[in-house]
Amino acid sequence: MTTKLNNRIYWLDYAKVIGVFLMIYGHGNLCGDLRNYAYSFHMPMFFLISGMLYKPLSLRDTLTRLR
């Protein structure tokens, strides 16, 4: 499978990296304020990014991808 690097939206990739870092950092033993800050937006950020990347497919395309 060939990947096209020209179609990437790099700032979304960087946002996902920051979100993963905050998730790992938030699940560690942190002080209360910093932990609350990390927990306050890392999951909503993932939902927002996935909504930005969502591309609706027809039923036929969805079923052929399941194979």
Backbone torsions as a table, in degrees:
resi	resn	phi	psi	omega
1	MET	NA	128.8	-179.7
2	THR	-94.5	134.7	177.2
3	THR	-103.8	143.0	177.5
4	LYS	-103.4	107.5	-178.1
5	LEU	-75.6	-17.4	-178.6
6	ASN	-72.5	-19.0	-178.0
7	ASN	-89.8	0.9	-177.2
8	ARG	-76.9	144.8	173.3
9	ILE	-104.5	98.8	-168.9
10	TYR	-66.5	-33.3	-179.3
11	TRP	-67.8	-27.5	173.8
12	LEU	-71.3	-36.5	175.5
13	ASP	-61.6	-44.0	179.3
14	TYR	-66.1	-37.3	177.9
15	ALA	-64.6	-38.5	177.6
16	LYS	-66.1	-38.5	177.8
17	VAL	-62.9	-44.1	178.0
18	ILE	-62.9	-40.9	178.1
19	GLY	-63.4	-41.3	177.9
20	VAL	-65.4	-42.1	177.6
21	PHE	-60.5	-44.5	179.3
22	LEU	-66.0	-34.3	177.9
23	MET	-65.5	-46.7	179.1
24	ILE	-64.2	-43.6	-179.8
25	TYR	-65.1	-38.0	-179.5
26	GLY	-71.0	-27.6	179.8
27	HIS	-85.2	-3.3	176.8
28	GLY	-84.2	-177.5	178.3
29	ASN	-85.7	96.1	-178.4
30	LEU	-116.9	164.6	173.5
31	CYS	-70.4	160.5	-171.4
32	GLY	-59.0	-46.3	-176.1
33	ASP	-66.7	-44.4	-179.5
34	LEU	-67.1	-38.4	178.2
35	ARG	-65.8	-43.0	178.2
36	ASN	-63.4	-36.6	177.9
37	TYR	-64.3	-46.1	-179.5
38	ALA	-65.2	-39.2	-179.6
39	TYR	-74.0	-19.4	-173.1
40	SER	-71.5	-23.3	-175.9
41	PHE	-141.6	-2.3	-175.4
42	HIS	-70.8	-38.2	177.9
43	MET	-72.9	-44.3	175.0
44	PRO	-59.6	-31.1	178.2
45	MET	-65.1	-40.3	177.4
46	PHE	-64.6	-40.3	177.5
47	PHE	-63.9	-40.9	179.1
48	LEU	-63.9	-45.3	-179.6
49	ILE	-65.4	-42.0	179.4
50	SER	-65.8	-33.1	175.6
51	GLY	-68.1	-33.4	178.1
52	MET	-70.7	-29.1	-178.1
53	LEU	-95.7	-1.2	-177.8
54	TYR	-67.1	131.8	177.0
55	LYS	-129.8	111.0	-177.5
56	PRO	-64.8	141.8	179.0
57	LEU	-119.2	155.5	174.1
58	SER	-73.1	165.0	179.4
59	LEU	-61.2	-39.0	-179.5
60	ARG	-62.5	-46.3	-179.7
61	ASP	-64.9	-38.1	178.4
62	THR	-62.9	-45.3	-178.7
63	LEU	-69.1	-34.4	178.8
64	THR	-71.7	-27.6	177.5
65	ARG	-73.9	-19.9	-178.9
66	LEU	-74.8	-18.4	-178.0
67	ARG	-76.7	NA	NA
